[in-house]
Amino acid sequence: MIAGIVRIADGIVFKQVGDEIVLLDFERGIYFGLDPIGARIWQLVAEEKSLAEIVDTLVEEYDVTREVLERDVAELLDELAAKDLIRRG
């Protein structure tokens, strides 16, 4: 089970562009784009939802199993954390 909370890292600016979101870290010159599902995950992170709440919300919104969703959310969050765009804990 996916658990915990993630928060947007300090200094990260994000903007909705159509159904996608663009993340910018001006200090480090990092630009990162999220597709519509990634953008939805980011919106839920921005609302300070727990990881369990994020998965629960997405299970209701998308036709996908909880197991697949947990794996996909974890993979995206790992990638965002590796780029210091989010903080865990």
C-alpha positions as YAML, in Angstrom:
chain: A
units: angstrom
residues:
- id: 1
  name: MET
  ca: [0.00, 0.00, 0.00]
- id: 2
  name: ILE
  ca: [1.26, 3.44, -0.91]
- id: 3
  name: ALA
  ca: [1.43, 5.70, 2.15]
- id: 4
  name: GLY
  ca: [2.70, 9.06, 3.31]
- id: 5
  name: ILE
  ca: [2.54, 12.59, 2.03]
- id: 6
  name: VAL
  ca: [4.51, 14.50, -0.57]
- id: 7
  name: ARG
  ca: [4.77, 18.24, -0.91]
- id: 8
  name: ILE
  ca: [5.84, 20.50, -3.72]
- id: 9
  name: ALA
  ca: [9.44, 21.57, -3.18]
- id: 10
  name: ASP
  ca: [10.19, 25.21, -2.39]
- id: 11
  name: GLY
  ca: [10.75, 27.39, -5.42]
- id: 12
  name: ILE
  ca: [8.82, 25.22, -7.87]
- id: 13
  name: VAL
  ca: [6.45, 27.14, -10.12]
- id: 14
  name: PHE
  ca: [3.77, 25.31, -12.08]
- id: 15
  name: LYS
  ca: [1.31, 26.31, -14.73]
- id: 16
  name: GLN
  ca: [-1.61, 24.50, -16.31]
- id: 17
  name: VAL
  ca: [-1.26, 24.48, -20.11]
- id: 18
  name: GLY
  ca: [-4.32, 22.87, -21.64]
- id: 19
  name: ASP
  ca: [-4.71, 19.52, -19.90]
- id: 20
  name: GLU
  ca: [-1.01, 19.32, -19.04]
- id: 21
  name: ILE
  ca: [1.11, 21.00, -16.36]
- id: 22
  name: VAL
  ca: [4.55, 22.54, -16.77]
- id: 23
  name: LEU
  ca: [6.85, 22.59, -13.72]
- id: 24
  name: LEU
  ca: [9.70, 25.09, -13.50]
- id: 25
  name: ASP
  ca: [12.58, 25.38, -11.07]
- id: 26
  name: PHE
  ca: [14.14, 28.69, -12.09]
- id: 27
  name: GLU
  ca: [17.09, 28.43, -9.69]
- id: 28
  name: ARG
  ca: [18.32, 25.14, -11.18]
- id: 29
  name: GLY
  ca: [16.97, 25.67, -14.67]
- id: 30
  name: ILE
  ca: [14.77, 22.57, -14.60]
- id: 31
  name: TYR
  ca: [11.70, 22.31, -16.81]
- id: 32
  name: PHE
  ca: [9.41, 19.29, -16.54]
- id: 33
  name: GLY
  ca: [6.12, 18.56, -18.30]
- id: 34
  name: LEU
  ca: [3.33, 16.35, -17.02]
- id: 35
  name: ASP
  ca: [0.75, 14.64, -19.24]
- id: 36
  name: PRO
  ca: [-2.94, 14.85, -18.24]
- id: 37
  name: ILE
  ca: [-2.76, 12.00, -15.70]
- id: 38
  name: GLY
  ca: [0.51, 13.28, -14.27]
- id: 39
  name: ALA
  ca: [-1.09, 16.73, -14.11]
- id: 40
  name: ARG
  ca: [-4.01, 15.30, -12.12]
- id: 41
  name: ILE
  ca: [-1.59, 13.68, -9.68]
- id: 42
  name: TRP
  ca: [0.25, 17.02, -9.34]
- id: 43
  name: GLN
  ca: [-3.03, 18.83, -8.63]
- id: 44
  name: LEU
  ca: [-3.77, 16.38, -5.82]
- id: 45
  name: VAL
  ca: [-0.25, 16.82, -4.42]
- id: 46
  name: ALA
  ca: [-0.79, 20.59, -4.54]
- id: 47
  name: GLU
  ca: [-4.00, 20.08, -2.53]
- id: 48
  name: GLU
  ca: [-1.82, 18.34, 0.10]
- id: 49
  name: LYS
  ca: [-3.65, 15.04, -0.21]
- id: 50
  name: SER
  ca: [-2.01, 11.98, 1.31]
- id: 51
  name: LEU
  ca: [-0.73, 9.35, -1.10]
- id: 52
  name: ALA
  ca: [-3.61, 7.09, -0.07]
- id: 53
  name: GLU
  ca: [-6.09, 9.89, -0.82]
- id: 54
  name: ILE
  ca: [-4.46, 10.49, -4.20]
- id: 55
  name: VAL
  ca: [-4.78, 6.82, -5.13]
- id: 56
  name: ASP
  ca: [-8.37, 6.67, -3.83]
- id: 57
  name: THR
  ca: [-9.32, 9.72, -5.91]
- id: 58
  name: LEU
  ca: [-7.69, 8.39, -9.07]
- id: 59
  name: VAL
  ca: [-9.27, 4.94, -8.68]
- id: 60
  name: GLU
  ca: [-12.66, 6.68, -8.76]
- id: 61
  name: GLU
  ca: [-11.74, 8.84, -11.77]
- id: 62
  name: TYR
  ca: [-9.95, 6.33, -14.04]
- id: 63
  name: ASP
  ca: [-10.68, 2.81, -15.20]
- id: 64
  name: VAL
  ca: [-7.58, 1.14, -13.74]
- id: 65
  name: THR
  ca: [-6.84, -1.30, -10.94]
- id: 66
  name: ARG
  ca: [-5.56, -0.02, -7.61]
- id: 67
  name: GLU
  ca: [-2.36, -2.06, -8.00]
- id: 68
  name: VAL
  ca: [-1.51, -0.54, -11.38]
- id: 69
  name: LEU
  ca: [-2.38, 2.92, -10.14]
- id: 70
  name: GLU
  ca: [-0.24, 2.58, -7.00]
- id: 71
  name: ARG
  ca: [2.72, 1.48, -9.12]
- id: 72
  name: ASP
  ca: [2.27, 4.31, -11.64]
- id: 73
  name: VAL
  ca: [1.84, 6.98, -8.95]
- id: 74
  name: ALA
  ca: [4.92, 5.69, -7.11]
- id: 75
  name: GLU
  ca: [6.99, 5.75, -10.32]
- id: 76
  name: LEU
  ca: [5.99, 9.33, -11.12]
- id: 77
  name: LEU
  ca: [6.64, 10.51, -7.57]
- id: 78
  name: ASP
  ca: [10.03, 8.77, -7.57]
- id: 79
  name: GLU
  ca: [10.93, 10.63, -10.76]
- id: 80
  name: LEU
  ca: [9.74, 13.97, -9.37]
- id: 81
  name: ALA
  ca: [11.63, 13.38, -6.10]
- id: 82
  name: ALA
  ca: [14.82, 12.49, -8.03]
- id: 83
  name: LYS
  ca: [14.56, 15.88, -9.74]
- id: 84
  name: ASP
  ca: [13.90, 17.58, -6.37]
- id: 85
  name: LEU
  ca: [10.50, 18.82, -7.53]
- id: 86
  name: ILE
  ca: [8.74, 17.27, -4.52]
- id: 87
  name: ARG
  ca: [9.64, 16.44, -0.92]
- id: 88
  name: ARG
  ca: [8.53, 13.29, 0.85]
- id: 89
  name: GLY
  ca: [7.38, 13.13, 4.42]
...
